[in-house]
Amino acid sequence: MYSNKIEEDLNCGIRVALKVFGGKWKCCILDAISRGIARPADIGRYIPEASLRVIEMQLSELLFFGAVEKATEDAYPKNSRYSLTPLGQSILPVLSHIEEWGMAHAEFVKERQLELQ
């Protein structure tokens, strides 16, 4: 198993939060689940820019850290459904503020994005 040569500083709250919730699609995945979108394929349709493989990897990390829980139905094919745990729910107010910030600055970011192209 790979380990960092430099030990992570998990005494910093920002680093702890990023360890659990950081990642390109984790916040969007949590948002989707909070809206009742529970199956990986449905989350993939909600976030079309993310591949299903990446969504499943990030769901696994969120599951590992206890932000989501997984229920699997005994049907064929197996259906996995994810829901937020209290830990996952506790990040929702932060995501709401991030959403507000993003909407308030969307036009500026869109203009800058066009300059990159």
VOMAR-524116 format. One record per residue: residue number from 1; x, y, z of N, C-alpha, C, CB in turn. Coordinates in nm, 4 decimals, padded with zeros to 6 digits, m for minus. Glycine has a CB too. Layout:
BEGIN
 num     n_c1     n_c2     n_c3    ca_c1    ca_c2    ca_c3     c_c1     c_c2     c_c3    cb_c1    cb_c2    cb_c3
 NUM        X        Y        Z        X        Y        Z        X        Y        Z        X        Y        Z
...
% end
This chain:
BEGIN
 num     n_c1     n_c2     n_c3    ca_c1    ca_c2    ca_c3     c_c1     c_c2     c_c3    cb_c1    cb_c2    cb_c3
   1  00.0834 m00.1172  00.0000  00.0000  00.0000  00.0000  00.0886  00.1245  00.0000 m00.0953 m00.0007  00.1210
   2  00.0478  00.2229 m00.0760  00.1223  00.3472 m00.0864  00.1028  00.4319  00.0386  00.0794  00.4252 m00.2108
   3  00.2091  00.4918  00.0864  00.1968  00.5869  00.1970  00.2804  00.7095  00.1650  00.2415  00.5230  00.3322
   4  00.2316  00.8227  00.2094  00.3038  00.9477  00.1867  00.4336  00.9480  00.2656  00.2172  01.0688  00.2256
   5  00.5366  01.0058  00.2063  00.6623  01.0199  00.2783  00.6517  01.1316  00.3809  00.7779  01.0472  00.1810
   6  00.5688  01.2320  00.3504  00.5461  01.3417  00.4437  00.4124  01.3173  00.5118  00.5486  01.4810  00.3712
   7  00.4130  01.3125  00.6421  00.2912  01.2856  00.7168  00.1916  01.3996  00.7001  00.3228  01.2639  00.8647
   8  00.0638  01.3634  00.6828 m00.0409  01.4643  00.6701 m00.0659  01.5324  00.8038 m00.1706  01.4013  00.6174
   9 m00.0914  01.6619  00.7977 m00.1253  01.7373  00.9178 m00.2763  01.7388  00.9328 m00.0686  01.8821  00.9119
  10 m00.3269  01.6456  01.0122 m00.4706  01.6399  01.0341 m00.5106  01.7134  01.1609 m00.5170  01.4957  01.0407
  11 m00.4268  01.8076  01.2035 m00.4611  01.8975  01.3124 m00.5155  02.0289  01.2574 m00.3390  01.9231  01.4018
  12 m00.5249  02.0385  01.1269 m00.5781  02.1559  01.0587 m00.7188  02.1216  01.0104 m00.4856  02.2001  00.9393
  13 m00.8173  02.1982  01.0535 m00.9559  02.1699  01.0183 m00.9824  02.1697  00.8693 m01.0449  02.2687  01.0830
  14 m00.9181  02.2599  00.7962 m00.9386  02.2642  00.6510 m00.8865  02.1367  00.5870 m00.8689  02.3873  00.5891
  15 m00.7705  02.0901  00.6315 m00.7140  01.9662  00.5751 m00.8009  01.8458  00.6084 m00.5714  01.9433  00.6274
  16 m00.8560  01.8431  00.7281 m00.9455  01.7329  00.7664 m01.0694  01.7336  00.6770 m00.9866  01.7443  00.9165
  17 m01.1299  01.8517  00.6601 m01.2494  01.8619  00.5757 m01.2186  01.8211  00.4322 m01.3052  02.0047  00.5788
  18 m01.1047  01.8654  00.3797 m01.0685  01.8289  00.2434 m01.0369  01.6799  00.2305 m00.9495  01.9111  00.1975
  19 m00.9851  01.6206  00.3355 m00.9576  01.4763  00.3346 m01.0873  01.3986  00.3126 m00.8900  01.4320  00.4674
  20 m01.1933  01.4420  00.3793 m01.3217  01.3718  00.3698 m01.4016  01.4183  00.2484 m01.4036  01.3932  00.4976
  21 m01.4135  01.5493  00.2284 m01.5058  01.6036  00.1297 m01.4385  01.6603  00.0060 m01.5880  01.7091  00.1923
  22 m01.3050  01.6656  00.0045 m01.2344  01.7177 m00.1108 m01.2352  01.6172 m00.2241 m01.0919  01.7544 m00.0738
  23 m01.2224  01.6639 m00.3406 m01.2274  01.5787 m00.4596 m01.3151  01.6484 m00.5612 m01.2815  01.4349 m00.4267
  24 m01.2883  01.6249 m00.6850 m01.3552  01.7010 m00.7901 m01.5071  01.6904 m00.7851 m01.3068  01.6550 m00.9239
  25 m01.5615  01.5743 m00.7489 m01.7060  01.5548 m00.7588 m01.7744  01.5235 m00.6268 m01.7343  01.4455 m00.8543
  26 m01.7016  01.5138 m00.5170 m01.7635  01.4725 m00.3908 m01.8754  01.5662 m00.3462 m01.6586  01.4644 m00.2825
  27 m01.8541  01.6958 m00.3562 m01.9596  01.7891 m00.3137 m02.0830  01.7750 m00.4016 m01.9086  01.9343 m00.3178
  28 m02.0635  01.7561 m00.5311 m02.1767  01.7365 m00.6219 m02.2484  01.6049 m00.5922 m02.1292  01.7389 m00.7681
  29 m02.1726  01.5027 m00.5580 m02.2321  01.3734 m00.5216 m02.3157  01.3877 m00.3953 m02.1226  01.2662 m00.5013
  30 m02.2627  01.4559 m00.2957 m02.3373  01.4776 m00.1717 m02.4632  01.5596 m00.1978 m02.2490  01.5479 m00.0674
  31 m02.4521  01.6592 m00.2840 m02.5686  01.7393 m00.3215 m02.6744  01.6511 m00.3876 m02.5273  01.8541 m00.4164
  32 m02.6320  01.5659 m00.4791 m02.7256  01.4765 m00.5481 m02.7974  01.3857 m00.4481 m02.6514  01.3914 m00.6534
  33 m02.7216  01.3263 m00.3580 m02.7819  01.2362 m00.2590 m02.8788  01.3130 m00.1696 m02.6725  01.1680 m00.1732
  34 m02.8432  01.4362 m00.1336 m02.9324  01.5163 m00.0492 m03.0629  01.5485 m00.1204 m02.8635  01.6456 m00.0070
  35 m03.0632  01.5436 m00.2533 m03.1833  01.5691 m00.3337 m03.2615  01.4415 m00.3626 m03.1451  01.6361 m00.4647
  36 m03.2160  01.3301 m00.3028 m03.2871  01.2037 m00.3199 m03.2375  01.1181 m00.4345 m03.4302  01.2305 m00.3395
  37 m03.1291  01.1575 m00.4973 m03.0699  01.0796 m00.6061 m02.9740  00.9817 m00.5396 m02.9958  01.1721 m00.7137
  38 m03.0096  00.8536 m00.5389 m02.9414  00.7587 m00.4519 m02.8581  00.6534 m00.5231 m03.0406  00.6913 m00.3682
  39 m02.8879  00.6237 m00.6488 m02.8154  00.5172 m00.7187 m02.7003  00.5766 m00.7996 m02.9109  00.4371 m00.8112
  40 m02.5867  00.5068 m00.8060 m02.4708  00.5596 m00.8798 m02.5029  00.6009 m01.0239 m02.3611  00.4563 m00.8817
  41 m02.5810  00.5208 m01.0954 m02.6140  00.5548 m01.2342 m02.6946  00.6841 m01.2411 m02.6924  00.4404 m01.3004
  42 m02.7852  00.7033 m01.1456 m02.8642  00.8268 m01.1425 m02.7774  00.9471 m01.1052 m02.9807  00.8131 m01.0430
  43 m02.6830  00.9249 m01.0140 m02.5887  01.0317 m00.9789 m02.5066  01.0679 m01.1034 m02.4947  00.9875 m00.8605
  44 m02.4698  00.9669 m01.1824 m02.3963  00.9909 m01.3062 m02.4753  01.0746 m01.4048 m02.3584  00.8600 m01.3701
  45 m02.6056  01.0544 m01.4106 m02.6889  01.1375 m01.4987 m02.7008  01.2798 m01.4442 m02.8292  01.0751 m01.5150
  46 m02.6976  01.2924 m01.3118 m02.7042  01.4241 m01.2477 m02.5738  01.5024 m01.2683 m02.7336  01.4086 m01.0970
  47 m02.4625  01.4288 m01.2770 m02.3299  01.4897 m01.2973 m02.2704  01.4293 m01.4245 m02.2345  01.4655 m01.1722
  48 m02.3193  01.4694 m01.5425 m02.2752  01.4033 m01.6664 m02.1272  01.4218 m01.6984 m02.3558  01.4544 m01.7811
  49 m02.0620  01.5228 m01.6391 m01.9192  01.5442 m01.6660 m01.8313  01.4393 m01.5980 m01.8777  01.6833 m01.6198
  50 m01.8852  01.3700 m01.4990 m01.8072  01.2714 m01.4234 m01.8369  01.1308 m01.4756 m01.8387  01.2807 m01.2712
  51 m01.7328  01.0518 m01.4911 m01.7542  00.9138 m01.5350 m01.8103  00.8316 m01.4184 m01.6211  00.8509 m01.5882
  52 m01.8812  00.7263 m01.4510 m01.9382  00.6399 m01.3483 m01.8285  00.5792 m01.2614 m02.0224  00.5290 m01.4123
  53 m01.7153  00.5481 m01.3205 m01.6020  00.4926 m01.2448 m01.5550  00.5911 m01.1377 m01.4850  00.4578 m01.3399
  54 m01.5414  00.7184 m01.1753 m01.4976  00.8208 m01.0797 m01.6035  00.8404 m00.9714 m01.4691  00.9551 m01.1521
  55 m01.7296  00.8425 m01.0100 m01.8375  00.8561 m00.9114 m01.8315  00.7417 m00.8112 m01.9758  00.8592 m00.9810
  56 m01.8140  00.6203 m00.8602 m01.8075  00.5053 m00.7701 m01.6846  00.5110 m00.6792 m01.8063  00.3759 m00.8507
  57 m01.5720  00.5585 m00.7319 m01.4516  00.5718 m00.6488 m01.4748  00.6744 m00.5390 m01.3296  00.6122 m00.7348
  58 m01.5350  00.7866 m00.5748 m01.5573  00.8898 m00.4745 m01.6654  00.8489 m00.3753 m01.5951  01.0210 m00.5415
  59 m01.7652  00.7747 m00.4200 m01.8637  00.7195 m00.3262 m01.7958  00.6250 m00.2276 m01.9763  00.6454 m00.4024
  60 m01.6999  00.5458 m00.2754 m01.6262  00.4548 m00.1869 m01.5498  00.5318 m00.0806 m01.5296  00.3677 m00.2677
  61 m01.4878  00.6430 m00.1195 m01.4154  00.7245 m00.0223 m01.5110  00.7884  00.0776 m01.3339  00.8325 m00.0935
  62 m01.6242  00.8385  00.0304 m01.7236  00.8966  00.1212 m01.7784  00.7900  00.2160 m01.8390  00.9613  00.0411
  63 m01.7944  00.6684  00.1659 m01.8393  00.5565  00.2485 m01.7339  00.5226  00.3538 m01.8696  00.4330  00.1608
  64 m01.6079  00.5188  00.3130 m01.4982  00.4882  00.4048 m01.4941  00.5865  00.5213 m01.3647  00.4899  00.3304
  65 m01.5135  00.7152  00.4918 m01.5073  00.8167  00.5964 m01.6404  00.8363  00.6688 m01.4626  00.9476  00.5373
  66 m01.7417  00.7605  00.6307 m01.8681  00.7651  00.7034 m01.9604  00.8793  00.6677 m01.8406  00.7713  00.8456
  67 m01.9399  00.9420  00.5522 m02.0273  01.0516  00.5103 m02.1541  01.0003  00.4429 m01.9529  01.1449  00.4156
  68 m02.1451  00.8813  00.3850 m02.2616  00.8169  00.3236 m02.2686  00.6729  00.3721 m02.2543  00.8227  00.1674
  69 m02.3871  00.6150  00.3579 m02.4020  00.4725  00.3841 m02.4653  00.4095  00.2611 m02.4879  00.4460  00.5126
  70 m02.4398  00.2797  00.2472 m02.4811  00.2074  00.1279 m02.5774  00.0969  00.1668 m02.3594  00.1498  00.0531
  71 m02.6855  00.0882  00.0922 m02.7795 m00.0226  00.1080 m02.7855 m00.0951 m00.0254 m02.9226  00.0273  00.1532
  72 m02.7747 m00.2264 m00.0211 m02.7778 m00.3070 m00.1426 m02.9005 m00.3966 m00.1393 m02.6484 m00.3913 m00.1574
  73 m02.9778 m00.3913 m00.2471 m03.0975 m00.4751 m00.2588 m03.0562 m00.6133 m00.3084 m03.2025 m00.4105 m00.3553
  74 m03.1266 m00.7143 m00.2642 m03.0953 m00.8518 m00.3036 m03.1646 m00.8915 m00.4336 m03.1352 m00.9479 m00.1929
  75 m03.1811 m00.7987 m00.5223 m03.2430 m00.8275 m00.6510 m03.1343 m00.8470 m00.7555 m03.3399 m00.7141 m00.6928
  76 m03.1762 m00.8908 m00.8734 m03.0814 m00.8989 m00.9834 m03.1251 m00.8017 m01.0910 m03.0712 m01.0435 m01.0393
  77 m03.0440 m00.7158 m01.1420 m02.9086 m00.6925 m01.0939 m02.9114 m00.6184 m00.9605 m02.8274 m00.6133 m01.1976
  78 m02.8030 m00.6334 m00.8864 m02.7964 m00.5693 m00.7552 m02.8049 m00.4184 m00.7710 m02.6667 m00.6085 m00.6810
  79 m02.8852 m00.3581 m00.6867 m02.8989 m00.2126 m00.6850 m02.8398 m00.1596 m00.5562 m03.0472 m00.1695 m00.6994
  80 m02.7485 m00.0675 m00.5688 m02.6930 m00.0006 m00.4515 m02.7560  00.1363 m00.4418 m02.5376  00.0096 m00.4591
  81 m02.7929  00.1731 m00.3204 m02.8498  00.3050 m00.2945 m02.7694  00.3682 m00.1817 m03.0027  00.2962 m00.2580
  82 m02.7397  00.4939 m00.1988 m02.6617  00.5663 m00.0998 m02.7497  00.6696 m00.0303 m02.5397  00.6339 m00.1653
  83 m02.7193  00.6918  00.0955 m02.7866  00.7966  00.1718 m02.6831  00.8654  00.2593 m02.9036  00.7386  00.2580
  84 m02.7170  00.9856  00.3022 m02.6256  01.0621  00.3861 m02.6349  01.0149  00.5307 m02.6561  01.2126  00.3766
  85 m02.5222  01.0078  00.5952 m02.5168  00.9822  00.7385 m02.5250  01.1182  00.8087 m02.3853  00.9031  00.7789
  86 m02.5335  01.1203  00.9406 m02.5280  01.2500  01.0095 m02.4018  01.3304  00.9738 m02.5338  01.2284  01.1607
  87 m02.2890  01.2622  00.9554 m02.1668  01.3319  00.9147 m02.1852  01.3964  00.7783 m02.0472  01.2351  00.9120
  88 m02.2418  01.3224  00.6846 m02.2671  01.3770  00.5510 m02.3671  01.4913  00.5542 m02.3174  01.2680  00.4585
  89 m02.4691  01.4779  00.6362 m02.5689  01.5848  00.6477 m02.5082  01.7108  00.7077 m02.6873  01.5384  00.7330
  90 m02.4076  01.6939  00.7930 m02.3487  01.8098  00.8596 m02.2741  01.9014  00.7636 m02.2552  01.7642  00.9684
  91 m02.2383  01.8534  00.6442 m02.1682  01.9368  00.5470 m02.2662  02.0148  00.4592 m02.0768  01.8506  00.4597
  92 m02.3932  01.9819  00.4609 m02.4902  02.0453  00.3716 m02.4998  02.1969  00.3885 m02.6254  01.9849  00.3939
  93 m02.4974  02.2514  00.5117 m02.4988  02.3981  00.5217 m02.3763  02.4628  00.4561 m02.5060  02.4399  00.6682
  94 m02.2622  02.3971  00.4649 m02.1413  02.4489  00.3999 m02.1596  02.4455  00.2483 m02.0156  02.3663  00.4418
  95 m02.2147  02.3355  00.1965 m02.2392  02.3253  00.0527 m02.3377  02.4315  00.0070 m02.2917  02.1862  00.0167
  96 m02.4351  02.4625  00.0889 m02.5318  02.5674  00.0558 m02.4610  02.7021  00.0410 m02.6420  02.5762  00.1641
  97 m02.3679  02.7314  00.1308 m02.2915  02.8566  00.1204 m02.2023  02.8567 m00.0032 m02.2062  02.8781  00.2465
  98 m02.1433  02.7422 m00.0352 m02.0604  02.7325 m00.1560 m02.1467  02.7561 m00.2794 m01.9903  02.5938 m00.1645
  99 m02.2674  02.6997 m00.2813 m02.3611  02.7198 m00.3926 m02.3953  02.8679 m00.4080 m02.4902  02.6374 m00.3704
 100 m02.4246  02.9346 m00.2972 m02.4562  03.0773 m00.3015 m02.3371  03.1577 m00.3544 m02.4965  03.1276 m00.1614
 101 m02.2182  03.1266 m00.3065 m02.0989  03.1967 m00.3528 m02.0806  03.1749 m00.5028 m01.9738  03.1490 m00.2753
 102 m02.0958  03.0500 m00.5461 m02.0789  03.0172 m00.6877 m02.1774  03.0916 m00.7759 m02.0942  02.8684 m00.7090
 103 m02.3027  03.0977 m00.7350 m02.4029  03.1676 m00.8144 m02.3747  03.3184 m00.8172 m02.5437  03.1405 m00.7584
 104 m02.3275  03.3729 m00.7065 m02.2974  03.5156 m00.7001 m02.1793  03.5532 m00.7904 m02.2676  03.5561 m00.5561
 105 m02.0904  03.4597 m00.8172 m01.9697  03.4883 m00.8951 m01.9652  03.4137 m01.0288 m01.8473  03.4528 m00.8138
 106 m02.0768  03.3543 m01.0686 m02.0800  03.2700 m01.1886 m02.0430  03.3469 m01.3147 m02.2175  03.2088 m01.2054
 107 m02.0958  03.4659 m01.3316 m02.0676  03.5408 m01.4546 m01.9193  03.5739 m01.4670 m02.1500  03.6697 m01.4585
 108 m01.8577  03.6150 m01.3579 m01.7154  03.6463 m01.3592 m01.6337  03.5226 m01.3971 m01.6709  03.7002 m01.2220
 109 m01.6664  03.4091 m01.3360 m01.5921  03.2854 m01.3637 m01.6139  03.2419 m01.5085 m01.6355  03.1725 m01.2666
 110 m01.7364  03.2546 m01.5586 m01.7640  03.2189 m01.6982 m01.6805  03.3046 m01.7936 m01.9143  03.2356 m01.7295
 111 m01.6702  03.4344 m01.7639 m01.5893  03.5231 m01.8479 m01.4426  03.4799 m01.8464 m01.6023  03.6695 m01.8002
 112 m01.3916  03.4496 m01.7299 m01.2520  03.4054 m01.7183 m01.2311  03.2738 m01.7911 m01.2116  03.3907 m01.5705
 113 m01.3282  03.1838 m01.7799 m01.3191  03.0541 m01.8469 m01.3094  03.0720 m01.9969 m01.4396  02.9666 m01.8120
 114 m01.3856  03.1663 m02.0513 m01.3793  03.1928 m02.1961 m01.2429  03.2432 m02.2377 m01.4856  03.2940 m02.2366
 115 m01.1774  03.3185 m02.1487 m01.0439  03.3701 m02.1800 m00.9418  03.2564 m02.1898 m00.9995  03.4719 m02.0733
 116 m00.9655  03.1476 m02.1188 m00.8730  03.0345 m02.1227 m00.8833  02.9546 m02.2530 m00.8990  02.9430 m02.0047
 117 m00.9954  02.9663 m02.3187 m01.0170  02.8846 m02.4381 m00.9606  02.9438 m02.5624 m01.1603  02.8610 m02.4581
% end
